[in-house]
């Protein structure tokens, strides 16, 4: 292994850079350094750089190269000419001579030319010439390293110029698949509230789950759950779904909560995470969310519990005939028999349930809107007035109270299975007037007719 370091003065007094010469060297082809020839060759190269006539310039360079060849240093000669053109700013010519300077020096010289083209590009004001310089920089740096690394290096140059140049940096980072750089820029955008949309859009450039999670978290932490869910859903971010489900449950949006949990557990099933599904199923049981519990036990392959909670769900609408069929098929004949024994009272209570649903539908709806002066979400005052008038009407109060008292009378007639009684009670307690007017355990009158108020009959 031979490493030759040439330290000679050019006509400008510059020191010639060193390059490595790799490979086996025999005695016959070993370099024969001749200081006089070297000085003469370098003087010719210096004179050639001043020569405007291309023909004469080439003659001088060829003569200089011949002197290098005589010293068996042809590669070094090409590198010396490459450096001369480089120092003169003629990068295309420099690159051409560097290419003849040996494969062992390729990475070093290509990077040198590439970085010079980059400097040239940033100084250029003409868009076409600037693009050409960037293209040349990319080509050279790609040969020095790789296309991905070349794009990353160019992107870094734009990044270092500040936020105004982040879009250009992102363009090159995308080409390089340099996700760390993309996330870094997104993080810097996210640090400023006014750039939240730009930050989210940047996070998802990678089309990776982590990017969608970061974008979703950004909106989740700002309280925009709907926007957060859009990103979580697109990226299949189960942790995001779980956070969203918790927020829906806190807001008592059980139907929406159940929908999200179905999505979560479908994902868990694909991952064969049955324990995760089981946790949600048990929680659905505790919450008396029978529709969800039935579905989740179905996913777990537990047919008995799937049917049991399907029957319980029918009981929430006092659909006793449909529930009875499932109870019988599922081995709960005792509950089925008690349904038959109490069919008259249960049918009457079902009618009361239907009436309460209709009465609830007839309550004036209250819309909300943003106050243009304060920016605060407020209820519509006219809607509130109509609602107040509705519940303040004595005939409305009596109608609702009478239906609730009918529930009390029919519940007192029920006999038999404690589970059946509990399901009936649970079905009726979904209506606030029932909870307000009756004792929540035995459904005896808690408020007598003479004491009925708008608050007592409010759904």
C-alpha positions in Angstrom: 0.0 0.0 0.0 1.5 3.3 -1.0 0.3 6.7 0.0 1.9 9.6 -1.8 1.5 13.1 -0.5 2.4 15.9 -2.9 3.2 19.2 -1.3 4.2 21.6 -4.0 3.6 25.2 -4.6 1.4 26.3 -7.6 2.0 29.5 -9.4 -0.3 31.2 -7.0 1.5 29.8 -4.0 -1.4 27.4 -3.1 -0.6 24.0 -1.6 -1.7 21.0 -3.6 -4.2 18.8 -1.7 -3.2 15.1 -0.9 -5.1 12.1 -2.4 -4.7 8.5 -1.6 -3.2 6.1 -4.1 -4.4 2.6 -3.3 -3.4 -0.7 -4.7 -0.2 -2.8 -5.1 2.7 -1.0 -6.7 5.6 -2.9 -8.2 9.1 -1.6 -8.5 8.7 -1.1 -12.2 5.6 1.1 -12.0 6.4 3.0 -8.8 6.2 6.8 -9.0 9.5 8.5 -9.8 9.2 12.0 -8.3 11.2 14.6 -10.1 10.9 18.0 -8.5 12.0 19.9 -11.6 9.4 18.1 -13.8 6.7 18.5 -11.1 7.4 22.2 -10.8 7.4 22.6 -14.6 4.1 20.6 -14.9 2.4 22.7 -12.3 3.7 25.9 -13.9 2.1 24.8 -17.2 -1.2 24.1 -15.4 -1.1 27.5 -13.9 -0.4 29.2 -17.2 -3.2 27.1 -18.9 -5.7 28.5 -16.4 -4.9 32.0 -17.6 -5.1 31.1 -21.3 -8.3 32.1 -23.0 -7.7 30.1 -26.2 -9.0 26.6 -25.5 -6.7 25.0 -28.1 -3.6 26.5 -26.5 -4.9 25.7 -23.0 -5.4 22.0 -24.0 -1.8 21.9 -25.4 -0.4 23.2 -22.1 -2.4 20.7 -20.1 -1.4 17.8 -22.3 2.2 18.7 -21.9 1.8 18.9 -18.1 0.1 15.5 -18.1 2.9 14.1 -20.2 5.4 15.2 -17.5 3.2 13.5 -14.9 3.1 10.3 -17.0 6.9 10.3 -17.2 6.9 10.3 -13.4 4.3 7.5 -13.5 1.9 9.9 -11.7 -0.8 10.3 -14.3 -3.7 10.1 -11.8 -2.0 12.8 -9.7 -1.6 14.9 -12.8 -5.4 14.7 -13.5 -6.1 15.5 -9.9 -3.8 18.6 -10.1 -5.6 19.8 -13.2 -8.9 19.1 -11.6 -7.9 21.2 -8.6 -6.8 24.0 -10.9 -10.2 24.1 -12.6 -11.9 23.8 -9.3 -10.1 26.8 -7.9 -11.0 28.8 -11.1 -14.7 27.9 -10.6 -15.0 25.7 -13.7 -16.6 22.8 -12.0 -17.6 20.8 -15.1 -14.0 20.7 -16.3 -12.8 20.0 -12.7 -15.2 17.1 -12.5 -14.0 15.7 -15.8 -10.3 15.6 -14.8 -11.2 14.4 -11.3 -12.9 11.4 -12.9 -9.5 10.4 -14.3 -7.9 10.6 -10.9 -8.6 7.1 -9.8 -11.6 5.3 -8.3 -10.0 5.5 -4.9 -10.4 9.3 -5.0 -13.9 9.3 -6.5 -15.9 9.8 -3.3 -13.7 12.7 -2.2 -13.6 14.5 -5.5 -17.3 14.0 -6.3 -18.3 15.4 -2.9 -16.0 18.3 -3.4 -17.6 19.2 -6.7 -21.1 18.5 -5.4 -20.7 20.9 -2.5 -19.3 23.5 -4.9 -22.3 23.2 -7.1 -24.5 23.6 -4.0 -22.8 26.9 -3.1 -23.2 28.0 -6.7 -26.9 27.1 -6.6 -27.6 29.1 -3.5 -25.9 32.2 -5.0 -27.7 31.9 -8.3 -30.7 34.2 -8.9 -31.8 32.9 -12.2 -34.3 30.0 -11.6 -33.2 28.0 -14.6 -29.5 28.3 -13.8 -30.2 27.6 -10.1 -32.1 24.4 -11.0 -29.3 23.3 -13.2 -26.8 23.9 -10.4 -28.9 21.9 -7.9 -29.2 19.0 -10.5 -25.4 19.0 -10.9 -24.9 19.0 -7.2 -27.3 16.1 -6.8 -25.5 14.1 -9.5 -22.1 14.6 -8.0 -23.1 13.9 -4.4 -25.0 10.8 -5.5 -21.8 9.4 -7.0 -19.9 10.3 -3.9 -22.4 8.7 -1.6 -25.9 7.6 -2.7 -29.0 9.3 -4.2 -30.7 9.3 -0.8 -27.7 10.7 1.0 -27.3 13.4 -1.7 -30.9 14.5 -1.2 -30.5 14.5 2.5 -27.3 16.7 2.3 -29.1 19.2 0.0 -32.1 19.2 2.3 -29.8 20.0 5.2 -28.5 23.0 3.5 -32.0 24.4 3.0 -32.9 23.5 6.6 -30.0 25.5 8.0 -31.3 28.5 6.2 -34.3 28.8 8.4 -38.1 28.2 8.5 -38.7 30.0 5.2 -36.8 27.3 3.5 -38.4 24.3 5.2 -40.6 23.5 2.2 -37.5 23.0 0.0 -35.8 21.0 2.7 -38.9 18.8 3.0 -38.9 18.2 -0.7 -35.4 16.8 -0.6 -36.0 15.0 2.7 -38.9 13.2 1.0 -36.8 12.2 -1.9 -34.2 10.8 0.6 -36.9 9.1 2.7 -35.3 10.9 5.6 -38.1 10.7 8.1 -36.1 12.0 11.0 -35.6 15.3 9.2 -39.3 15.5 8.2 -40.4 14.9 11.8 -37.9 17.5 13.1 -39.4 20.2 10.8 -42.9 19.1 11.8 -41.9 19.4 15.5 -40.6 22.9 14.9 -43.9 23.9 13.1 -45.9 22.3 16.0 -44.1 24.5 18.5 -46.0 27.5 17.1 -49.8 27.4 17.5 -50.4 29.3 14.3 -48.6 26.5 12.4 -50.6 23.5 13.7 -52.1 22.7 10.3 -48.7 22.9 8.6 -47.2 20.7 11.3 -49.9 18.0 10.9 -49.6 18.0 7.2 -45.8 17.6 7.6 -46.1 14.7 10.0 -48.1 12.6 7.6 -45.8 13.2 4.6 -44.0 10.0 5.6 -47.3 8.0 5.2 -46.2 6.0 8.3 -48.2 5.2 11.4 -45.9 7.3 13.6 -46.6 10.4 11.5 -50.3 9.9 11.7 -50.0 9.4 15.4 -48.1 12.6 15.9 -50.6 14.6 13.8 -53.5 13.1 15.7 -51.8 13.8 19.1 -51.3 17.4 18.0 -55.1 17.9 17.6 -56.0 15.7 20.5 -53.9 17.8 22.9 -55.7 20.9 21.5 -59.1 19.4 22.3 -60.1 18.9 18.6 -61.1 15.3 18.9 -62.8 15.0 15.6 -59.7 16.2 13.7 -57.5 14.0 15.8 -59.7 11.0 15.0 -59.3 11.6 11.3 -55.6 11.2 11.5 -55.7 8.3 13.9 -58.2 6.5 11.6 -56.1 7.1 8.5 -53.0 5.8 10.1 -54.6 2.9 12.0 -53.4 4.3 15.3 -55.1 2.1 17.9 -53.8 4.2 20.8 -55.5 7.2 19.3 -58.8 5.3 19.0 -58.5 4.3 22.6 -58.0 7.9 23.8 -60.9 9.0 21.6 -63.2 6.3 23.0 -62.4 7.4 26.5 -63.4 11.0 25.6 -66.7 9.8 24.1 -67.5 7.8 27.1 -66.8 10.8 29.4 -69.2 12.8 27.3 -71.8 10.0 27.7 -71.9 9.5 23.9 -72.3 5.7 24.3 -73.4 4.9 20.7 -70.3 6.7 19.3 -68.1 5.1 22.0 -69.4 1.6 21.0 -68.6 2.3 17.4 -65.0 3.2 18.2 -64.6 0.2 20.5 -65.8 -2.0 17.6 -63.0 -0.6 15.4 -60.4 -1.0 18.2 -61.4 -4.7 18.8 -61.4 -5.5 15.1 -57.8 -4.3 15.0 -57.0 -6.3 18.2 -58.5 -9.4 16.6 -56.3 -9.0 13.5 -53.4 -8.9 15.9 -54.8 -12.0 17.7 -54.9 -10.0 20.9 -57.9 -11.8 22.5 -57.0 -10.6 26.0 -57.4 -7.0 24.8 -60.8 -7.8 23.4 -61.8 -9.5 26.7 -60.9 -6.4 28.7 -63.3 -4.3 26.6 -66.0 -7.0 26.8 -65.8 -7.1 30.6 -66.0 -3.3 30.7 -69.1 -3.4 28.5 -70.7 -5.8 31.0 -69.9 -3.5 33.9 -71.3 -0.5 32.0 -74.5 -2.5 31.1 -73.7 -1.8 27.5 -75.3 -5.0 26.3 -75.2 -4.4 22.5 -71.4 -3.9 22.8 -70.9 -6.8 25.2 -72.8 -9.2 22.9 -70.8 -8.2 19.9 -67.4 -8.5 21.7 -68.2 -11.9 23.2 -69.1 -12.9 19.6 -65.6 -11.9 18.5 -64.2 -13.9 21.3 -66.2 -17.0 20.2 -68.2 -17.1 23.4 -71.6 -17.9 22.0 -73.4 -18.3 25.3 -72.5 -14.8 26.6 -73.0 -13.3 23.1 -76.6 -14.6 23.2 -77.2 -13.7 26.8 -76.3 -10.1 26.3 -78.3 -10.0 23.1 -81.3 -11.0 25.2 -80.5 -8.4 27.8 -80.4 -5.8 25.0 -83.9 -6.8 23.9 -85.0 -6.3 27.5 -83.8 -2.7 27.4 -86.7 -2.1 25.0 -88.9 -4.5 26.9 -89.0 -6.6 23.8 -89.9 -9.6 25.9 -90.9 -12.1 23.2 -87.6 -11.8 21.3 -85.7 -11.9 24.6 -87.7 -15.0 25.8 -86.7 -17.0 22.7 -83.0 -16.3 23.3 -83.3 -17.1 27.0 -84.9 -20.5 26.2 -82.3 -21.3 23.5 -79.5 -20.3 25.8 -80.5 -22.4 28.8 -82.1 -19.5 30.8 -85.5 -21.2 31.0 -86.2 -19.7 34.5 -86.2 -16.1 33.1 -88.3 -17.2 30.1 -90.9 -18.8 32.4 -91.1 -15.6 34.5 -91.7 -13.6 31.4 -94.7 -15.8 30.6 -96.0 -15.4 34.2 -95.7 -11.6 34.0 -96.6 -11.0 30.4 -99.6 -8.7 31.1 -97.6 -6.3 33.4 -94.6 -6.5 31.1 -96.7 -5.6 28.0 -98.2 -2.6 29.8 -94.8 -1.4 30.9 -93.6 -1.8 27.3 -96.4 0.5 26.2 -95.3 3.0 28.9 -91.8 2.8 27.6 -93.0 3.6 24.1 -95.0 6.6 25.3 -92.1 7.9 27.3 -89.9 7.7 24.2 -92.4 9.8 22.2 -92.8 12.3 25.0 -89.0 12.7 25.1 -89.0 13.3 21.3 -91.6 16.0 21.6 -89.4 18.1 23.9 -88.2 21.3 22.1 -84.6 20.9 21.0 -82.1 23.4 22.2 -79.5 24.5 19.7 -76.1 26.0 20.5 -74.1 28.6 18.7 -71.0 30.7 19.1 -71.6 34.2 20.5 -70.1 36.5 17.9 -69.1 39.0 20.7 -67.6 36.7 23.3 -66.6 33.7 21.1 -68.2 31.4 23.7 -70.5 28.5 22.9 -74.0 29.4 24.2 -77.5 27.8 24.0 -80.0 29.6 21.9 -82.2 31.7 24.1 -85.4 31.3 22.1 -84.9 27.5 22.3 -84.4 27.7 26.1 -87.6 29.7 26.4 -89.6 27.2 24.4 -88.2 24.3 26.5 -89.0 26.1 29.7 -92.6 26.8 28.6 -93.0 23.1 27.6 -92.0 21.7 31.0 -93.8 24.5 32.8 -97.2 23.5 31.2 -99.2 21.7 33.9 -100.8 19.4 31.3 -97.4 18.3 30.1 -96.3 17.7 33.7 -99.4 15.6 34.4 -99.1 13.6 31.2 -95.5 12.6 31.9 -96.1 12.0 35.6 -99.2 9.8 34.9 -97.1 7.5 32.6 -94.4 7.2 35.3 -97.0 6.4 38.0 -98.3 3.7 35.6 -94.8 2.2 35.5 -94.8 2.1 39.3 -98.1 0.3 39.4 -97.2 -2.3 36.8 -93.7 -2.9 38.4 -95.4 -3.7 41.7 -97.3 -6.6 40.0 -94.1 -8.3 38.8 -93.1 -11.5 40.5 -90.3 -14.0 40.2 -86.7 -13.9 38.9 -84.6 -11.2 40.4 -82.6 -10.9 37.1 -85.8 -10.2 35.2 -86.9 -7.6 37.7 -83.4 -6.0 37.5 -83.5 -5.8 33.7 -87.0 -4.2 33.7 -85.9 -1.7 36.3 -82.8 -0.9 34.3 -84.8 -0.4 31.1 -87.1 2.1 32.8 -84.4 4.0 34.7 -83.0 5.2 31.3 -85.8 7.9 31.5 -84.9 10.7 33.9 -88.6 11.3 35.0 -88.7 7.7 36.2 -85.5 8.3 38.2 -86.8 11.6 39.6 -90.3 10.6 40.5 -89.9 7.0 41.7 -87.7 5.2 44.2 -84.9 3.8 42.0 -85.0 0.3 43.6 -88.7 -0.7 44.2 -90.3 2.0 42.0 -92.6 3.2 44.7 -93.7 6.9 44.5 -90.9 9.3 45.6 -92.8 12.4 44.6 -96.6 12.5 44.9 -98.8 14.2 42.2 -99.3 17.4 44.1 -95.5 18.0 44.3 -94.7 17.4 40.7 -92.5 20.2 39.3 -91.0 21.0 35.8 -87.7 19.6 37.2 -89.3 16.3 38.1 -90.6 15.6 34.6 -87.6 16.9 32.7 -86.0 14.3 30.4 
